[in-house]
Amino acid sequence: MIREPGNLLPSQTVLPGGTDRWQEISYDAFFCVSIYLSSLHMYADR
C-alpha cells in the first residue's frame, strides 16, 4: 500500500471503508501474528 507522507495522520479525510479500514485490518493481522509467534516461542521453551 503506497501512502503519501501527508496521509499518515488517522484524522485525514478518506473515503468510507477506505484507507482507515485497511489500516484496521493490517493492525489486526499484525496483532494475530504477534500472538501466534509468542505462542510458538512458548512451545519451543518446553
Secondary structure, DSSP 8 states (H G I E B T S, - for coil): ----GGG-STTS---TTSHHHHHHHHHHHHHHHHHHHHHHHHHHH-
